[in-house]
Amino acid sequence: MLELVPPGTSKGSGVEMLLDHLGITPKEIMAIGDGENDVEMLELAGLGVCLSNGAEKTKAVANVIGASNDEDGAADAIYRYAF
């Protein structure tokens, strides 16, 4: 897979812009990811969840390692930590 984004941007910077717009602090959000392009977003969030099939660099910055994609890891994290 190849993802292209403008220089100086990331998922983390996009989430940060949204938080500023909504008046929400990073401590109030959970981010879920599995790829290296999710690292900044997970570092920003109050709770960063990396799926168990994720990249090692992503796992290293996550607060929690969740179930894999094949085990509906994103849905499991939402049920487990957001509700």
N, C-alpha and C positions, 0 to 999 in steps of 0.2 A: 504494500500500500504506500502511496506517496501523497502527502498532504502539503500544500503550499499555502503560506500565509504571508502577508506583507511584513517586511522587516520591522523588528521592534514590537511585534504583536505575539500574543499567545492566548491560549484558553484562559490562563490566569489573568491577563490584562483585560480580556473581555468580561470576565466575571467581576473584576474589580470595578469596571465602568458601570456595570449593571447594579452592583451594590451601592455605589455612589448615587446613582439615579434614584434608587428605591429607598435610600437612607437606612440601609442595613449594614451591620458590621460583619466582617468575616467570621467572627466567633459564632454567629447565628446560623451559619450554613454548613451543609454537608456536601462534599464533592465526591463523585464516584468515577474512577477511571482505571485504565489498564495499560495505557501506552505511555511512552516517554514524553509524548506531547501533552500529557495530563499532569506532569510533575508540578509545574508552577501553580496550577489550579488546586491540587491537593495540598500543597504547602500553604496556600492562602486560606483555605477553609478551616473552620474550627474543628471539623471532623473530616479527615481525608480517608477514604476507603479505596483500597486497591483490590481488584478482583484477583483471586488466587492464580489465575493463568496470566497475570500481568507481567510486564517487564520488571526485571530485577531493580532497575533504577527507580521505578515507580513504587515498588514495594518498600524500598528503603526510606521513602519520605512519608509513606502512609501511616496514619494512626492505627488503622485496623486493616487486616487482610481478610477479605470476605470470600464468599463462595465464588466459583468460576462462572464464566459466561454460560457454560453448558448447564450449570446448576441454578440459573436465573439469579446470579449474584447481585445484580443491580436492584432487582425487585426485593430480594432478601434483605439487602442493606436498608432500603427504604422502610420496609416493615419493621426491621429490628431497631433502627436508630431514629427514625423520623416520627413514628407513631407511638 
